[in-house]
Amino acid sequence: MRPTVRLLQHTARITLFTRQDCGLCDTAKSVLNSLGKKRSFEYNEIDVMAPEQEQWKNAYEFDVPVVHIQRVFHTYSKPDIATEACKLMHRFNEDEVEKLIDGAEGHS
């Protein structure tokens, strides 16, 4: 049996770790919003100070904004499978994010 095209699809997933009243986080959101107008990717945002985000608070409370970029493989038989995250921290621009997306998607 040959896998269908759908079984081989993948996308980039971007997760922004942020918190309220963070100027650098606002800039990061703007960069990602602008990039999202040029290319598609899955986007998640996590407020590290939210009560249910204790693990991320412990990791990034004093380092936000942090961006994780992963390649996600979509399949029918298993939950989406994601690669290990590449990270950018604090200040970054569209070109830096796009380069990591290209790498995650296998276009390096």
C-alpha positions, 0 to 999 in steps of 0.5 A, a space after each residue: 500500500 502506498 501512502 497518500 499525499 495527505 499522510 505525508 503532509 507537514 507544516 511548521 508550528 510556531 508557539 510564542 511564549 509570552 506574558 502581559 505587559 511585555 513590550 518585547 512580546 508585543 514586538 514579537 507578536 507583530 513580527 509573527 503577524 507580519 510573517 503570517 501574511 506572507 506564509 502559512 504556519 500553525 500558531 499557538 500562544 502561551 501566557 507563561 503566567 497563566 495558572 495552568 502553565 506552571 511548567 512554562 513559567 518555570 522555564 521562561 518567566 524571565 526570558 519571554 518572548 520565546 518562540 518554538 518552531 517545529 515541523 509537524 507531520 499530520 497523519 490519520 492514524 496517530 496524533 500529530 507528530 512534532 520535531 524537537 523545537 528550534 528556539 528564538 528568544 527576546 529579539 528576532 526579526 522576520 528573516 530569522 523566523 523564516 529561516 527556522 521555518 524553512 529548516 523545520 519544513 525541510 527547505 534549508 
